[in-house]
């Protein structure tokens, strides 16, 4: 984990994250985000998390940081972006 990213996963958060990973109807993007946080909470290093999840270093850092600031709810919402081009009238 980066030195400026530091968090602990509470037992309530861990239960929620485990429920996300165990539910076969959970979107896969939520499952791997939850796995990143669970592994981080267990003290697993970034390189091992990358190998376990198949995600890049910046992706792992992004979701660690999002969890640190917004908790589990931050992992479940996607930020919207404005359209790249203005719609044609």
VENWO-V266221 format. One record per residue. N is the residue number from 0. RES is the residue in one letter. SS is DSSP state (alpha for helix, beta for strand, coil for the rest). PSI is psi in degrees with one decimal (999 if undefined). NEAR is the number of other ideal C-beta (glycine too) atoms within 8 Angstrom. Layout:
BEGIN
n=N res=RES ss=SS psi=PSI near=NEAR
n=N res=RES ss=SS psi=PSI near=NEAR
END
This chain:
BEGIN
n=0 res=X ss=coil psi=145.8 near=8
n=1 res=X ss=coil psi=153.4 near=7
n=2 res=X ss=coil psi=-27.3 near=5
n=3 res=X ss=coil psi=-2.4 near=4
n=4 res=X ss=coil psi=117.4 near=10
n=5 res=X ss=coil psi=124.9 near=6
n=6 res=X ss=coil psi=161.5 near=9
n=7 res=X ss=coil psi=150.0 near=4
n=8 res=X ss=coil psi=115.5 near=10
n=9 res=X ss=coil psi=166.4 near=6
n=10 res=X ss=alpha psi=-35.7 near=5
n=11 res=X ss=alpha psi=-42.4 near=6
n=12 res=X ss=alpha psi=-40.2 near=10
n=13 res=X ss=alpha psi=-40.4 near=11
n=14 res=X ss=alpha psi=-43.6 near=8
n=15 res=X ss=alpha psi=-43.9 near=9
n=16 res=X ss=alpha psi=-40.7 near=13
n=17 res=X ss=alpha psi=-36.1 near=10
n=18 res=X ss=alpha psi=-38.1 near=8
n=19 res=X ss=alpha psi=-46.4 near=12
n=20 res=X ss=alpha psi=-28.4 near=11
n=21 res=X ss=alpha psi=-21.8 near=5
n=22 res=X ss=coil psi=117.7 near=7
n=23 res=X ss=coil psi=-14.4 near=3
n=24 res=X ss=coil psi=-2.5 near=3
n=25 res=X ss=coil psi=137.4 near=9
n=26 res=X ss=coil psi=140.1 near=5
n=27 res=X ss=alpha psi=-31.7 near=6
n=28 res=X ss=alpha psi=-32.7 near=6
n=29 res=X ss=alpha psi=-34.9 near=11
n=30 res=X ss=alpha psi=-49.1 near=11
n=31 res=X ss=alpha psi=-29.1 near=11
n=32 res=X ss=alpha psi=-44.4 near=11
n=33 res=X ss=alpha psi=-40.4 near=14
n=34 res=X ss=alpha psi=-39.9 near=11
n=35 res=X ss=alpha psi=-46.6 near=15
n=36 res=X ss=alpha psi=-41.8 near=15
n=37 res=X ss=alpha psi=-44.6 near=13
n=38 res=X ss=alpha psi=-40.6 near=12
n=39 res=X ss=alpha psi=-42.1 near=15
n=40 res=X ss=alpha psi=-25.8 near=10
n=41 res=X ss=coil psi=0.3 near=6
n=42 res=X ss=coil psi=13.6 near=5
n=43 res=X ss=coil psi=139.6 near=8
n=44 res=X ss=coil psi=163.6 near=7
n=45 res=X ss=alpha psi=-43.4 near=10
n=46 res=X ss=alpha psi=-42.3 near=6
n=47 res=X ss=alpha psi=-37.2 near=9
n=48 res=X ss=alpha psi=-41.1 near=14
n=49 res=X ss=alpha psi=-44.7 near=12
n=50 res=X ss=alpha psi=-40.0 near=7
n=51 res=X ss=alpha psi=-39.6 near=9
n=52 res=X ss=alpha psi=-17.4 near=11
n=53 res=X ss=coil psi=18.4 near=6
n=54 res=X ss=coil psi=159.0 near=9
n=55 res=X ss=coil psi=166.1 near=6
n=56 res=X ss=alpha psi=-44.0 near=7
n=57 res=X ss=alpha psi=-33.4 near=6
n=58 res=X ss=alpha psi=-45.7 near=9
n=59 res=X ss=alpha psi=-46.9 near=15
n=60 res=X ss=alpha psi=-40.9 near=11
n=61 res=X ss=alpha psi=-46.2 near=8
n=62 res=X ss=alpha psi=-28.1 near=12
n=63 res=X ss=alpha psi=-45.6 near=15
n=64 res=X ss=alpha psi=-42.5 near=9
n=65 res=X ss=alpha psi=-42.9 near=10
n=66 res=X ss=alpha psi=-41.1 near=14
n=67 res=X ss=alpha psi=-39.6 near=9
n=68 res=X ss=alpha psi=-33.3 near=6
n=69 res=X ss=alpha psi=-6.6 near=8
n=70 res=X ss=alpha psi=-161.9 near=7
n=71 res=X ss=alpha psi=-39.1 near=11
n=72 res=X ss=alpha psi=-32.7 near=7
n=73 res=X ss=alpha psi=-26.1 near=10
n=74 res=X ss=alpha psi=-23.4 near=14
n=75 res=X ss=alpha psi=-10.2 near=8
n=76 res=X ss=coil psi=145.9 near=6
n=77 res=X ss=coil psi=136.1 near=3
n=78 res=X ss=coil psi=135.5 near=4
n=79 res=X ss=coil psi=154.7 near=4
n=80 res=X ss=coil psi=149.0 near=4
n=81 res=X ss=coil psi=153.2 near=4
n=82 res=X ss=coil psi=146.3 near=6
n=83 res=X ss=coil psi=-33.1 near=3
n=84 res=X ss=coil psi=150.4 near=4
n=85 res=X ss=coil psi=140.3 near=4
n=86 res=X ss=coil psi=146.5 near=5
n=87 res=X ss=coil psi=131.1 near=3
n=88 res=X ss=coil psi=999 near=2
END
